[in-house]
Amino acid sequence: MTHPESGKATYRESEAVSISCKTCGKPVLYVSWIHNGRVKNSGSKTATLNFSSINKADAGSYTCKANNSAGITEKQLILLVN
């Protein structure tokens, strides 16, 4: 996984936010953002979380999960909203 680089991100309430989880590898990885056990977005190589106006209810732990036939990798991101 090349992004996210950090395990924590802080944003101001009402801000427009876009957070990408990017991968590289072969075979191509299927990527998902997961929050509270639910897939929020997914894609091939990249998955992006988009918030048009982030609020405190969006805060919490998000997991970027990438998998292919070679295996699975995950990275956790703590999203803070002030």
mmCIF file of the C-alpha atoms, coordinates in Angstrom:
data_MODEL
# 
_entry.id   MODEL 
# 
loop_
_atom_site.group_PDB 
_atom_site.id 
_atom_site.type_symbol 
_atom_site.label_atom_id 
_atom_site.label_alt_id 
_atom_site.label_comp_id 
_atom_site.label_asym_id 
_atom_site.label_entity_id 
_atom_site.label_seq_id 
_atom_site.pdbx_PDB_ins_code 
_atom_site.Cartn_x 
_atom_site.Cartn_y 
_atom_site.Cartn_z 
_atom_site.occupancy 
_atom_site.B_iso_or_equiv 
_atom_site.pdbx_formal_charge 
_atom_site.auth_seq_id 
_atom_site.auth_comp_id 
_atom_site.auth_asym_id 
_atom_site.auth_atom_id 
_atom_site.pdbx_PDB_model_num 
ATOM 1  C CA . MET A 1 1  ? 0.000   0.000   0.000  1.00 0.00 ? 1  MET A CA 1 
ATOM 2  C CA . THR A 1 2  ? 1.404   3.367   -0.983 1.00 0.00 ? 2  THR A CA 1 
ATOM 3  C CA . HIS A 1 3  ? -1.322  5.497   0.650  1.00 0.00 ? 3  HIS A CA 1 
ATOM 4  C CA . PRO A 1 4  ? -2.449  6.385   3.248  1.00 0.00 ? 4  PRO A CA 1 
ATOM 5  C CA . GLU A 1 5  ? 1.017   7.079   4.622  1.00 0.00 ? 5  GLU A CA 1 
ATOM 6  C CA . SER A 1 6  ? -0.041  8.007   8.155  1.00 0.00 ? 6  SER A CA 1 
ATOM 7  C CA . GLY A 1 7  ? -2.312  6.192   10.586 1.00 0.00 ? 7  GLY A CA 1 
ATOM 8  C CA . LYS A 1 8  ? -4.136  9.352   11.675 1.00 0.00 ? 8  LYS A CA 1 
ATOM 9  C CA . ALA A 1 9  ? -5.799  12.235  9.823  1.00 0.00 ? 9  ALA A CA 1 
ATOM 10 C CA . THR A 1 10 ? -7.498  15.324  11.276 1.00 0.00 ? 10 THR A CA 1 
ATOM 11 C CA . TYR A 1 11 ? -10.022 17.543  9.484  1.00 0.00 ? 11 TYR A CA 1 
ATOM 12 C CA . ARG A 1 12 ? -12.259 20.476  10.370 1.00 0.00 ? 12 ARG A CA 1 
ATOM 13 C CA . GLU A 1 13 ? -15.993 19.887  10.475 1.00 0.00 ? 13 GLU A CA 1 
ATOM 14 C CA . SER A 1 14 ? -17.844 20.874  7.252  1.00 0.00 ? 14 SER A CA 1 
ATOM 15 C CA . GLU A 1 15 ? -14.678 20.495  5.157  1.00 0.00 ? 15 GLU A CA 1 
ATOM 16 C CA . ALA A 1 16 ? -14.791 18.618  1.841  1.00 0.00 ? 16 ALA A CA 1 
ATOM 17 C CA . VAL A 1 17 ? -12.476 15.609  2.233  1.00 0.00 ? 17 VAL A CA 1 
ATOM 18 C CA . SER A 1 18 ? -11.148 12.983  -0.167 1.00 0.00 ? 18 SER A CA 1 
ATOM 19 C CA . ILE A 1 19 ? -8.902  10.185  1.140  1.00 0.00 ? 19 ILE A CA 1 
ATOM 20 C CA . SER A 1 20 ? -7.441  7.618   -1.244 1.00 0.00 ? 20 SER A CA 1 
ATOM 21 C CA . CYS A 1 21 ? -6.042  4.193   -0.534 1.00 0.00 ? 21 CYS A CA 1 
ATOM 22 C CA . LYS A 1 22 ? -3.632  3.331   -3.328 1.00 0.00 ? 22 LYS A CA 1 
ATOM 23 C CA . THR A 1 23 ? -1.873  0.056   -3.995 1.00 0.00 ? 23 THR A CA 1 
ATOM 24 C CA . CYS A 1 24 ? 0.580   -1.384  -6.462 1.00 0.00 ? 24 CYS A CA 1 
ATOM 25 C CA . GLY A 1 25 ? 1.305   -5.011  -7.138 1.00 0.00 ? 25 GLY A CA 1 
ATOM 26 C CA . LYS A 1 26 ? 0.648   -7.949  -9.383 1.00 0.00 ? 26 LYS A CA 1 
ATOM 27 C CA . PRO A 1 27 ? -1.800  -9.416  -9.818 1.00 0.00 ? 27 PRO A CA 1 
ATOM 28 C CA . VAL A 1 28 ? -3.802  -6.186  -9.508 1.00 0.00 ? 28 VAL A CA 1 
ATOM 29 C CA . LEU A 1 29 ? -5.241  -5.669  -6.044 1.00 0.00 ? 29 LEU A CA 1 
ATOM 30 C CA . TYR A 1 30 ? -8.906  -5.169  -5.187 1.00 0.00 ? 30 TYR A CA 1 
ATOM 31 C CA . VAL A 1 31 ? -9.110  -2.365  -2.592 1.00 0.00 ? 31 VAL A CA 1 
ATOM 32 C CA . SER A 1 32 ? -11.885 -1.525  -0.081 1.00 0.00 ? 32 SER A CA 1 
ATOM 33 C CA . TRP A 1 33 ? -12.428 1.123   2.587  1.00 0.00 ? 33 TRP A CA 1 
ATOM 34 C CA . ILE A 1 34 ? -14.274 -0.413  5.555  1.00 0.00 ? 34 ILE A CA 1 
ATOM 35 C CA . HIS A 1 35 ? -15.887 1.485   8.459  1.00 0.00 ? 35 HIS A CA 1 
ATOM 36 C CA . ASN A 1 36 ? -17.931 -0.157  11.238 1.00 0.00 ? 36 ASN A CA 1 
ATOM 37 C CA . GLY A 1 37 ? -17.943 -3.445  9.317  1.00 0.00 ? 37 GLY A CA 1 
ATOM 38 C CA . ARG A 1 38 ? -19.388 -1.901  6.141  1.00 0.00 ? 38 ARG A CA 1 
ATOM 39 C CA . VAL A 1 39 ? -17.637 -1.323  2.831  1.00 0.00 ? 39 VAL A CA 1 
ATOM 40 C CA . LYS A 1 40 ? -17.717 2.422   2.123  1.00 0.00 ? 40 LYS A CA 1 
ATOM 41 C CA . ASN A 1 41 ? -15.991 2.321   -1.279 1.00 0.00 ? 41 ASN A CA 1 
ATOM 42 C CA . SER A 1 42 ? -14.004 -0.153  -3.347 1.00 0.00 ? 42 SER A CA 1 
ATOM 43 C CA . GLY A 1 43 ? -12.127 -0.455  -6.591 1.00 0.00 ? 43 GLY A CA 1 
ATOM 44 C CA . SER A 1 44 ? -9.226  -1.900  -8.522 1.00 0.00 ? 44 SER A CA 1 
ATOM 45 C CA . LYS A 1 45 ? -5.841  -0.523  -7.324 1.00 0.00 ? 45 LYS A CA 1 
ATOM 46 C CA . THR A 1 46 ? -7.485  2.495   -5.615 1.00 0.00 ? 46 THR A CA 1 
ATOM 47 C CA . ALA A 1 47 ? -10.461 3.194   -3.356 1.00 0.00 ? 47 ALA A CA 1 
ATOM 48 C CA . THR A 1 48 ? -11.443 6.710   -2.297 1.00 0.00 ? 48 THR A CA 1 
ATOM 49 C CA . LEU A 1 49 ? -13.465 8.010   0.633  1.00 0.00 ? 49 LEU A CA 1 
ATOM 50 C CA . ASN A 1 50 ? -15.312 11.196  -0.314 1.00 0.00 ? 50 ASN A CA 1 
ATOM 51 C CA . PHE A 1 51 ? -17.054 13.477  2.161  1.00 0.00 ? 51 PHE A CA 1 
ATOM 52 C CA . SER A 1 52 ? -18.702 16.586  0.702  1.00 0.00 ? 52 SER A CA 1 
ATOM 53 C CA . SER A 1 53 ? -19.037 18.020  4.220  1.00 0.00 ? 53 SER A CA 1 
ATOM 54 C CA . ILE A 1 54 ? -17.343 15.879  6.859  1.00 0.00 ? 54 ILE A CA 1 
ATOM 55 C CA . ASN A 1 55 ? -18.897 15.856  10.319 1.00 0.00 ? 55 ASN A CA 1 
ATOM 56 C CA . LYS A 1 56 ? -18.172 14.326  13.709 1.00 0.00 ? 56 LYS A CA 1 
ATOM 57 C CA . ALA A 1 57 ? -20.350 11.298  12.917 1.00 0.00 ? 57 ALA A CA 1 
ATOM 58 C CA . ASP A 1 58 ? -17.826 10.410  10.177 1.00 0.00 ? 58 ASP A CA 1 
ATOM 59 C CA . ALA A 1 59 ? -14.959 10.187  12.678 1.00 0.00 ? 59 ALA A CA 1 
ATOM 60 C CA . GLY A 1 60 ? -13.552 6.830   13.696 1.00 0.00 ? 60 GLY A CA 1 
ATOM 61 C CA . SER A 1 61 ? -11.454 3.944   12.535 1.00 0.00 ? 61 SER A CA 1 
ATOM 62 C CA . TYR A 1 62 ? -11.339 3.135   8.818  1.00 0.00 ? 62 TYR A CA 1 
ATOM 63 C CA . THR A 1 63 ? -9.546  0.139   7.348  1.00 0.00 ? 63 THR A CA 1 
ATOM 64 C CA . CYS A 1 64 ? -8.127  0.000   3.859  1.00 0.00 ? 64 CYS A CA 1 
ATOM 65 C CA . LYS A 1 65 ? -8.071  -3.657  2.833  1.00 0.00 ? 65 LYS A CA 1 
ATOM 66 C CA . ALA A 1 66 ? -6.301  -4.822  -0.326 1.00 0.00 ? 66 ALA A CA 1 
ATOM 67 C CA . ASN A 1 67 ? -6.321  -8.362  -1.645 1.00 0.00 ? 67 ASN A CA 1 
ATOM 68 C CA . ASN A 1 68 ? -5.396  -10.482 -4.634 1.00 0.00 ? 68 ASN A CA 1 
ATOM 69 C CA . SER A 1 69 ? -4.426  -14.109 -5.183 1.00 0.00 ? 69 SER A CA 1 
ATOM 70 C CA . ALA A 1 70 ? -1.086  -13.460 -3.436 1.00 0.00 ? 70 ALA A CA 1 
ATOM 71 C CA . GLY A 1 71 ? -2.737  -12.443 -0.167 1.00 0.00 ? 71 GLY A CA 1 
ATOM 72 C CA . ILE A 1 72 ? -4.376  -9.709  1.893  1.00 0.00 ? 72 ILE A CA 1 
ATOM 73 C CA . THR A 1 73 ? -2.975  -6.566  3.507  1.00 0.00 ? 73 THR A CA 1 
ATOM 74 C CA . GLU A 1 74 ? -4.688  -3.939  5.637  1.00 0.00 ? 74 GLU A CA 1 
ATOM 75 C CA . LYS A 1 75 ? -3.895  -0.454  6.908  1.00 0.00 ? 75 LYS A CA 1 
ATOM 76 C CA . GLN A 1 76 ? -5.894  1.356   9.556  1.00 0.00 ? 76 GLN A CA 1 
ATOM 77 C CA . LEU A 1 77 ? -6.629  5.090   9.479  1.00 0.00 ? 77 LEU A CA 1 
ATOM 78 C CA . ILE A 1 78 ? -8.037  6.981   12.461 1.00 0.00 ? 78 ILE A CA 1 
ATOM 79 C CA . LEU A 1 79 ? -10.143 9.855   11.176 1.00 0.00 ? 79 LEU A CA 1 
ATOM 80 C CA . LEU A 1 80 ? -10.556 12.775  13.591 1.00 0.00 ? 80 LEU A CA 1 
ATOM 81 C CA . VAL A 1 81 ? -13.021 15.630  13.047 1.00 0.00 ? 81 VAL A CA 1 
ATOM 82 C CA . ASN A 1 82 ? -12.719 18.883  15.025 1.00 0.00 ? 82 ASN A CA 1 
# 
